[in-house]
């Protein structure tokens, strides 16, 4: 999965294949094993800021 993320693959499309590969009948069996790892967090933030950063723009006001 990390390789998929780093390659910019759409996980929504690929996770069903992973579930079948692992022998699970649905995604609930697979999601038990999924964890957000610290090494992927910066990549996720960067990707989300590029694609959705306009939703909540920075205010330019420093908060204490």
C-alpha angles and dihedrals in degrees: 000000000000089000090051091051093047090048090053094245120163104252092195088067097041103044094076088058090052090051092053092045090054091048097247119148092215141004095267090075091052099043090063088072098045117104133171107240124208093235092061096044096086091050092050092049092049093049093047093048090053095048103033107016092113093066095075106018122199111266097214089227118119115227121212 
